[in-house]
Amino acid sequence: MNSGISYHVDATNGSSRRLGVKIEIDGPFNENILELRFPRWVPGSYFIREPIQHMSNLEATCDNKEIQIKRIDVDGARITGISNASKIVITYKLLAAEMTCRANHLDETHVHIMPPYTWMMPTRGIEKSRLEQSHKVTLDAPKGWQTATQLAGKEGEWFAEGRDEFLDAIMESNANPIISFDVMGTTQYLKLWDSGGLPIPKKGLDRFIEAMKLVIEEHFALFGIPEWKDYWTVLHLTESGRGGLEHLRSQTSMMPRKCLQEGNEEQWRDLVSLFSHEFLHQWNVKQLRPKNFLDYELQKEVHSDLLWWFEGLTSWLGDILCLRSGAWSEEDWRKDWTRKMKRHTDRNGMHNESLQESSHDAWIHLYRPNSYSREVQISYYLEGEMAIFCLDVELRKRSKGKHGMDDVMATLFHNHRLNSENPGITHADIKKALVNTPGGRRLGTMLDSLVGERKVPDVISAMKVLGLEMVPDKKEKGAWVGLNLTSNANCVKVRTHLTGSPCREMIHTGDEIIAIDGLRVKSASDISAAVHGNANVETTFTIAREGVLHDVKITPVPNPNHLTKVEGKGNKLWHAIKATMR
């Protein structure tokens, strides 16, 4: 049924960096007041972003006559005197200059439309049921552009069924062709854009498409071929930006353009991992949700203690599916794990925050870090993955390799997805699925401890169970001061302290390090060389703090040489984890 609400966006003036937006709302109106509001956050990104800050030139007409429209609160607008109106039209301009995967972006070469940050939604004045009906969406784009969107329709005009699909229907329009290919009865679409206007490397693109096919097949082997038969991947290639955001039957991902250029294997791994991660969210977030996320309230924060599951499990399983599928080699997985372990050991706040606390506080922590954050805060992505890994290993051990956390995920999806009899999950549901999986009968206590207590998961012991060993990546000799530094123009400043830094109390973040034992230092390598032989020896650091020079005494310690690299061939349990299900 047609909602009588249509949304239009004009992207023809790329040089202005502003979208022209028009919203048409047909009567009837159920009171004399019409209110519209922007969503203040978007599922998958737990931060109040206030998209209304980018709006200007707000105007309205009532039956073709200008009518006053006033701003209300921080997110909305109000029109009065409309009870007998047949049509209200609202127009505004919207700045689209932020180049991230979660924002609108417009220039002369493309437009990326993020619906929650584009459309104001009626929240008062019409029957609420109309929001769940069909909305028309139109786009004016430069001639020759093609638009990628999961919405049904034709170029320039599409229809969204209900609020959630409407707000989740990204659009990417540019002159590049839409690439399509089939995977097991589904159609996969790929739309690329390079921020610098560079051509897409054909060899790298072909390699990526083949990797996508492998990863998709592995997902289908685990969950079954989905009811939805098409999926859209939008990939932005930039100088250095990266990130991804899941949507209904689509994703927007952003990577440095090097990822498709030969010789950049780390960036390539990241690209494949990012695709797999966001693709897995179709099951773990889009269909399987926290119980209190079944009907998103988008005007205020909605907290969940389960983000360690929705992001940590997705991080662990998404990368394992890369390995199982063959899109990653085992060497790829090991190198990526080393990088994660370096983050885990260098900046670990797990003695100060549990995974449940980290999940709940995502709104105030994850997107608002400071130079001291990692001392007392953790990432539910990274540390959630470490916890899931430990659970997976223990489950594999007790089931003799036959079952793992992928089985738990599949069970939860089939029992609690949106159209099931019992949609949405709680911690108790995860625990129930785990203990009811063969081998998991006594793992409920382990689960509670890993996510509820402030302690570090025992990754080292878990690796030993798999017949693998954690060793230092590169055994570094000499002294260590545990500083993360930034250097420019012969100036070295402290960015953060690493775990166990002997400088923590005497040198602050933001301090400039001028000299060590009277010797001028101009780079991080200068500092390493100056303290190399000073393990357990008191050393004088000359620093500048707020423009004032100070001498402080620091005693460097031997390099901790954290265990971050995986060695060994692994046993049957490890081979069971990485075995393809296809």
C-alpha angles and dihedrals in degrees: 000000000000113000094208088235121112129183126205132185127189114209098167097107101065095161090062091057087216128114120217110226129193127181120190119195120186122207154274098102117190097212141014094263129071119193128185128187139186117234106253096211140015127228110261094032111070103201134100102243102172099215090190087079087077095053125104139158094039111186139158142195131200113207090340094311124109113255131184117262118189132196116244130192115333099302112033155054134218136211122189133194097045105118094114097035122124097198137015120193121195122189134182144153121247125201109229105184104117110103105207133113091254100051144068115262129184133175137138092285105046150348127224114193121201103192100208089054094044107046131060110214126215108248100168135025101043134065109278091225090070090071089065093054129084118298124197115226122190132183132196108205133165117281114275096027120126122208127222114205136139091228121110116247141067135293108301097010130062140157129228121203109220135334099293095051090043094053093042098049106106121192129208117183126179141126095270116104122254108247117212135183137165127246119183095326096320127105117229120199126198124192119182134191130181114210091214096047093247120152117259111253105246096208092050092045093051090049091051093049091052090050090049090054092052093047093047092050090052092052090050090049089058102040103021127248105308127239090240109080102195134054131184126212118192113192122190116196113205141162096263111336120119140171142099141226128198123227136176105293090342147063138203113214131179126200139162107270089239087080090080095040120094118258097031100104096158091055089045091054090050092052094052091044092050092051092049092047095051092042091053089055087072085077102025104050106001095056103011109051140162109275092247091052095062091101108027117224101206101181096069141022116287111197129209130182089205104074088107085068099041094047104020095049090044091052094050098041095038091060094041088055088053088055096043092049095052093242084114125039118223087254088057090054093047094050091049091048090052090056091050092048091053089056090044094053100035098051111022120157096168093118088063105037134033125217091251090052091047090051094049093047096047088113094062103026118032098054096033106055125163132191091273099042099101092058092069105012132066137200114248086206097058102028091038088057091050091051093047089049091055091048091048092052093048092047090049090050094051094044093044091244097307099108138033143161090289087068090051090051093048091050093051091048095051094044101040110025119130098271095042125107091254108032123187130030141239130195088268091058092052090048092049093050090049098049092044092054111095106268094019100089095113100030098093092091091050090052092050091049096047095051102027104043129071100240141107118262113241099245093160094060092044090055090052089056087059092051091254132121132214114222134166112283092224117001103231121203125205135042127325132207099182100229130145103213138194120206133195136148094001090308124120119194133180113249101175141340119247121224110287096013112167087211095061098104100036105037120052130207108267093033116131115227107221105171143351118218088345094307115123115239124198104170143029090258089054089056093048091051093047094054098033096107097033102087107151090359121121108246131190116232118192108208138176115224117182088341095307122114120232135176113217130182116233129176109208116214131217113278107273092218094206117216103253109136125083117226133174135059096263129226136256092290092056091046089051091054094052098039115117119245094206 
